[in-house]
Amino acid sequence: MSNRLAQRAAAREAEIAGVAEQALCGLHHPGPLLLVGDGTGTLLPALTTHGVDVTEWQRHAFTDVAARAVSPWPVDGSFAGAALRLPHGWGAFAMMLHAVAARLPAGAPLWIYGGNDEGIATAPKRLDGLFDGGEPILIKRRARVLALTRTDAPARGSLDEWREDVILSGDGLLAGPLTLASWPGLFAHGRLDPGTAHLLEVLPPLKSAARVLDFGCGAGVISAEIRRRHPDSALTLLDVDSLALHAARTNLPGAETLLSDGWGTMPRGVRYDLIVSNPPLHRGGHEDFAALESLVRDAPNRLRHDGVLIAVIQRTAGAGKLIQAHLPITECLLETPQFQVWRGRTGR
């Protein structure tokens, strides 16, 4: 099932990128173009072939873009135009829109592209006065490309301007109020995700100086609570989103962080006493269980003797059979109408 979902998500991304390629390569670009959020890796070479000077900003280190520059914020500079893949979530859209606007002069063009089912048609209602227009220049394959023009309205163009310090109470599941730095568009921004809360509810005590991997760490909520409960734990935080890792570094100074699409760039031979995860089940707006399957399949090779994997997963993912197939000693620690928390041991 996970392979089918991953293939479907990748195919849809390629389809949307193909529509954008057709529109953008047919335009005249008078100067450098800032290309934002293309997760397929196809637009940069296509535009370059057409003689366009392209600088790319990619936040996520997906395997198919890992060789390209990945960063939480675009490089400084001025561009003659920009193309933006509509991100998942309007908070992320607002922040990325301002980041792009701060790098465009008044009158410069911006093209936004995305799927009809992602809300692309409503994007012109959320421009914060930064752009005019929003008429589609191409509608095809349930996707569209919108053309806009930069106004002279000021933009919030630095990452620090978007930082929000949030306080999580946890309703007794945390050791006390937890203050974390977060940014719009990050998972569970400004709140304690119910799945994370359930995981913390049943998280067992750790042995002294336990080595812990937080797989898909987001802003680092799980690791921050582990550090409070076990200050001597050695924490490694892994995420595909460079902005999430920026937040995690801010919230857990001294912890090891790793930008990786699943186990992709994880060094072999490093093993952990505990792997904790609230794994992503979507890539953008598309359901994709590839990260969950990758986590579970390779967990036995990443755990120490009697190491433990604890993961909270939506019930619809059907993760029980997957975990039981790869970890010899398994137990469902908690079940609600929406979530399951599973523990699996290596038993070596």
Helices and strands as residue ranges (DSSP letters): H 2-24, E 33-36, H 43-49, E 54-57, G 63-65, E 81-85, H 90-101, E 109-115, G 116-118, G 120-126, E 131-140, E 143-150, G 159-162, E 164-168, G 170-172, E 178-182, H 194-202, E 211-215, H 221-229, E 234-239, H 242-251, E 256-259, E 272-277, E 282-283, E 286-287, H 290-298, G 299-301, E 303-314, G 315-317, H 319-326, E 329-335, E 339-345
